[in-house]
Amino acid sequence: MSFFNRVFYRQDTAIDADQRERPSGAGGLVMAGRVFRPSIWAVGGGKGGVGKSLVAANLAIMLTRTGRRVLLVDADLGASNLHTFLGIEGASKTLTDLLAGKAADLKSVANRTLVPNLDLVSGAQDSLDAAEYAAGRLCAALRGSSGYDVALLDMGPGTSPSILDLFLTADNGILLTTPEPTSVENTYRFLKSLFLRRMKNILNGQEAGPSRALLEKALQGRSLGEVKTISDILAKMKTPGSDRQNFLGDAQLSIIVNQTRSIEDKRIGPSMMKAGSDYFGVEINHLGDILFEDSVPESVRKRRPLALHYGSSGAAMAMEVCLKNLLSRDGRSRRGRA
């Protein structure tokens, strides 16, 4: 049994008897008469090929070892292949059925996997011309879903409005990058796009409350395209007693650096944390680094999940540490949010 299973599993699943989750008749999780939706996690970033699907699949497997029921969603609306990382064939029920209105909710298109407590919603198989419409339906389905502790999204690359809105739906946004300069630059670009999208949604009246008036005052007639420093705008929105980290709602941002090879690579995470504070004015927690190892591409080629078949590898143990660090900051993921 790994360190993660021996130490973390026992500590994190110790729930008082009067608070223990139990299935409801409607399939939701009930505690003290209340039904909770799952905590929504999104693994994303601006660049493709950095390992988002690999990390999402293995984090989902590791989450089940903590006693959670996990719904893994292939949210790459253009090129879905998450099932390959789990070593299973494509499913008959997919996200297409939900987006086309042939299924009522995510649970009805969820497919059992060989991992206990892990269900998979395979990605859309058809070309989706109305990506923003599809993302809107998926966002609504996530907010209305029940029966799981965590819904974990494997996001597609890029900074389209549909991808940004999906990422903004998450309670935990996990940014994945590699040490390559292009990947780091795309991560910063994704973050800026994320804040600008949030601002646009507020200005368009999609957000209730005082944020719109504060944002309009901070912009003082400027357009979003003229915004250079996000931190400056957020600072101008700050009112006495407020916390500008709430600009993204309840979402928490974290970063994982994948495929690290050197001491220099290990400096990237802390550097990006500082840049997040200086430029965006928010905390971006560095969860850890995942070592580059031959076992990782081998697990993909052989369709044998890293967490199941290469659990003693440095890469798998690094993912366990990242997950432990994230869960220590996220008490909501154990029981879901109201």
C-alpha positions in Angstrom: 0.0 0.0 0.0 1.4 3.4 -1.0 2.0 6.3 1.4 -1.1 8.0 -0.1 -3.3 5.0 0.9 -1.7 4.3 4.3 -1.7 7.9 5.6 -4.1 10.1 3.6 -7.0 7.6 3.0 -7.5 7.0 6.7 -7.3 10.7 7.7 -9.5 12.1 4.9 -12.3 9.6 5.1 -12.8 9.8 8.8 -16.3 11.3 9.0 -18.4 11.4 12.1 -21.2 8.8 12.1 -23.9 11.5 12.1 -22.4 13.2 9.1 -21.7 10.2 6.9 -23.1 10.4 3.4 -25.8 8.0 2.3 -27.5 7.6 -1.1 -30.8 9.3 -1.5 -33.8 8.0 -3.4 -33.1 10.5 -6.2 -29.5 9.4 -6.5 -28.0 12.5 -4.8 -25.9 12.6 -1.7 -27.9 13.3 1.5 -26.6 14.8 4.7 -29.0 16.1 7.4 -31.8 16.1 4.9 -29.9 18.1 2.2 -29.0 17.0 -1.3 -25.6 18.2 -2.5 -24.1 18.6 -6.0 -20.6 17.4 -6.6 -17.6 19.6 -6.2 -16.5 20.5 -9.8 -12.9 20.2 -10.7 -11.4 21.1 -14.1 -8.0 20.2 -15.5 -7.1 22.7 -18.2 -4.7 25.2 -19.6 -4.0 26.9 -22.9 -1.8 24.4 -24.7 -2.5 20.9 -26.0 -0.2 17.9 -25.5 0.8 18.8 -21.9 -0.8 15.8 -20.3 -4.2 17.0 -19.2 -6.0 13.7 -20.0 -3.3 11.7 -18.4 -3.5 13.7 -15.2 -7.3 13.9 -15.1 -7.7 10.1 -15.5 -5.2 9.3 -12.8 -6.4 11.9 -10.4 -9.9 10.5 -10.8 -8.6 7.0 -10.0 -6.7 8.2 -6.9 -9.8 10.2 -5.7 -11.8 7.0 -5.6 -9.3 5.6 -3.1 -10.3 8.3 -0.6 -13.9 6.9 -0.6 -15.3 9.5 -3.0 -17.6 8.7 -5.9 -16.1 10.4 -9.0 -17.6 11.3 -12.3 -14.9 11.8 -14.9 -16.1 13.9 -17.8 -14.3 14.2 -21.2 -15.0 17.9 -21.8 -12.7 18.2 -24.8 -15.5 19.1 -27.3 -13.3 18.7 -30.3 -11.0 15.6 -29.8 -12.2 13.3 -27.0 -10.0 10.4 -26.1 -10.1 10.1 -22.3 -11.4 6.5 -22.4 -8.0 5.5 -23.9 -6.2 6.7 -20.8 -8.5 4.5 -18.7 -7.7 1.5 -20.9 -11.3 1.0 -22.1 -13.2 1.2 -25.4 -15.4 4.0 -26.5 -18.8 3.9 -24.9 -22.3 3.7 -26.5 -23.5 6.5 -24.4 -21.6 9.8 -24.8 -21.8 13.5 -24.1 -23.3 13.8 -27.6 -26.6 12.3 -26.2 -26.8 15.0 -23.5 -25.9 17.9 -25.8 -28.3 16.7 -28.4 -31.1 16.5 -25.9 -31.4 12.7 -26.0 -30.5 12.4 -22.4 -31.8 14.2 -19.4 -28.7 14.5 -17.3 -25.0 13.5 -16.9 -25.8 10.5 -14.8 -27.9 9.0 -17.7 -24.9 9.1 -20.0 -22.3 8.0 -17.4 -20.6 4.6 -18.0 -19.2 2.4 -15.3 -15.5 1.7 -15.4 -13.4 -1.1 -14.0 -12.4 1.2 -11.1 -15.0 1.0 -8.3 -16.7 4.4 -7.7 -15.5 5.8 -11.0 -17.9 6.6 -13.8 -16.9 8.1 -17.1 -18.9 10.4 -19.5 -17.2 9.9 -22.8 -16.6 12.9 -25.0 -18.8 14.1 -27.8 -18.2 12.0 -30.9 -19.7 14.3 -33.5 -18.5 17.6 -34.8 -19.9 20.4 -32.6 -20.5 23.5 -34.6 -22.3 25.3 -31.7 -19.5 24.9 -29.1 -20.7 27.7 -26.9 -24.2 26.2 -26.8 -22.7 22.8 -26.0 -20.6 24.3 -23.2 -23.7 26.1 -21.8 -25.7 22.8 -21.7 -22.8 21.0 -20.0 -22.4 23.8 -17.4 -26.1 23.5 -16.6 -25.9 19.7 -16.4 -22.9 19.9 -14.0 -24.7 22.4 -11.7 -27.7 20.1 -11.6 -26.0 16.8 -11.2 -26.0 14.7 -8.1 -24.9 11.3 -6.9 -21.2 12.0 -7.0 -18.7 13.7 -4.7 -16.5 15.1 -7.4 -17.1 15.8 -11.1 -13.7 16.0 -12.8 -13.5 17.7 -16.2 -10.8 17.0 -18.7 -10.7 20.2 -20.7 -9.7 20.8 -24.3 -6.9 23.2 -25.2 -7.3 26.8 -26.3 -9.1 29.9 -25.0 -12.4 29.8 -26.8 -15.4 31.3 -24.8 -16.8 27.7 -24.4 -13.6 26.4 -22.8 -13.3 29.5 -20.5 -16.9 29.3 -19.4 -16.6 25.6 -18.5 -13.4 26.3 -16.6 -15.1 29.1 -14.7 -17.8 26.6 -13.6 -15.3 24.7 -11.6 -14.8 25.0 -7.9 -11.2 23.9 -8.4 -9.4 25.0 -11.5 -6.2 23.0 -12.1 -3.8 24.5 -14.6 -1.4 22.0 -16.2 1.8 23.2 -17.9 5.1 21.8 -18.9 8.5 23.5 -18.5 8.7 24.4 -22.2 8.5 28.2 -22.7 5.6 27.9 -25.1 3.6 26.0 -22.6 4.3 28.5 -19.8 3.4 31.4 -22.0 0.1 29.7 -23.1 -0.7 29.2 -19.4 -0.3 32.9 -18.7 -2.4 33.7 -21.8 -5.1 31.3 -20.6 -5.2 33.0 -17.2 -5.5 36.5 -18.7 -8.3 35.2 -21.0 -10.0 33.6 -18.1 -10.2 36.9 -16.2 -11.2 38.9 -19.2 -14.0 36.4 -19.9 -15.2 36.7 -16.3 -15.2 40.5 -16.7 -17.1 40.3 -19.9 -19.7 38.0 -18.3 -20.1 40.5 -15.5 -20.5 43.4 -17.8 -23.0 41.6 -19.9 -25.2 41.2 -16.9 -24.7 37.5 -16.4 -23.5 38.1 -12.8 -25.7 39.5 -10.1 -24.5 41.7 -7.3 -22.2 44.7 -7.0 -19.4 43.3 -9.1 -20.6 45.0 -12.3 -20.7 48.5 -10.8 -17.3 48.0 -9.3 -15.9 46.7 -12.6 -17.4 49.6 -14.6 -15.9 52.1 -12.2 -12.5 50.4 -12.4 -12.5 50.4 -16.2 -13.5 54.1 -16.3 -14.6 54.0 -19.9 -11.8 51.7 -21.2 -12.7 48.6 -23.1 -11.6 45.1 -22.0 -9.2 45.0 -25.0 -7.3 47.9 -23.4 -6.8 46.1 -20.1 -3.0 45.5 -19.7 -2.7 44.6 -16.0 -5.5 42.5 -14.4 -4.1 43.1 -10.9 -4.6 46.9 -11.4 -8.3 46.4 -12.4 -8.9 44.1 -9.4 -7.2 46.5 -7.0 -9.5 49.3 -8.2 -12.5 47.0 -7.6 -11.5 46.4 -4.0 -13.7 47.9 -1.4 -13.1 48.1 2.4 -13.3 44.7 3.9 -13.5 42.9 0.6 -11.1 40.3 -0.8 -10.2 40.6 -4.5 -9.5 36.9 -4.7 -13.3 36.5 -4.7 -13.4 37.9 -8.3 -13.5 34.3 -9.7 -16.3 33.4 -7.2 -15.6 30.4 -5.0 -13.1 28.9 -7.5 -9.6 28.0 -6.3 -6.8 28.1 -8.9 -3.9 25.6 -8.7 -1.0 24.7 -11.0 0.8 21.4 -11.7 4.0 21.4 -13.7 4.2 18.2 -15.7 7.3 16.5 -17.3 9.9 18.1 -15.0 13.5 17.0 -15.6 15.8 19.4 -13.9 16.2 21.7 -10.9 15.5 24.7 -13.1 12.1 23.0 -14.1 11.2 22.8 -10.4 11.5 26.6 -10.1 8.7 27.2 -12.6 5.8 26.4 -10.3 6.9 28.8 -7.5 7.7 31.5 -10.2 4.2 31.1 -11.7 2.7 31.4 -8.2 4.4 34.8 -7.7 3.4 36.0 -11.2 -0.2 35.1 -10.3 -0.1 37.3 -7.3 1.8 40.1 -8.9 -0.1 40.3 -12.2 -3.5 38.8 -11.5 -3.7 39.7 -7.8 -4.9 36.2 -6.8 -3.4 33.1 -5.2 -2.5 30.3 -7.6 -1.4 27.4 -5.5 1.5 25.3 -6.8 0.4 21.7 -6.1 3.6 20.1 -7.2 5.6 18.7 -10.1 5.3 15.5 -12.0 8.6 13.9 -13.0 9.3 12.9 -16.6 9.5 9.1 -16.7 9.4 6.4 -19.3 6.6 4.8 -17.4 4.3 7.6 -18.3 4.3 7.2 -22.2 4.5 3.4 -21.7 1.3 3.5 -19.6 -0.5 5.4 -22.4 0.8 3.1 -25.2 -0.2 0.0 -23.3 -3.6 1.6 -22.2 -2.7 0.7 -18.6 -3.5 3.6 -16.2 -0.4 4.8 -14.3 -2.2 4.8 -10.9 -3.2 1.2 -11.3 -0.2 -0.4 -13.0 2.7 1.9 -12.2 1.8 3.0 -8.7 5.3 2.9 -7.4 6.7 5.2 -10.1 7.9 8.6 -9.2 5.3 10.2 -11.5 2.4 8.4 -9.9 3.6 9.2 -6.4 4.1 12.9 -7.5 0.4 12.9 -8.6 -0.6 11.5 -5.2 1.2 14.4 -3.5 -0.5 16.9 -5.8 -3.9 15.4 -5.0 -3.2 15.4 -1.3 -2.2 19.1 -1.4 -5.3 20.0 -3.3 -7.7 18.1 -1.0 -6.1 19.7 2.1 -7.4 23.0 0.7 -10.8 21.7 -0.4 -13.1 20.5 2.3 -16.1 20.8 0.0 -15.1 18.0 -2.3 -15.8 15.4 0.5 -19.5 16.2 0.7 -20.2 18.4 -2.3 -21.7 21.8 -2.2 -25.3 22.8 -1.7 
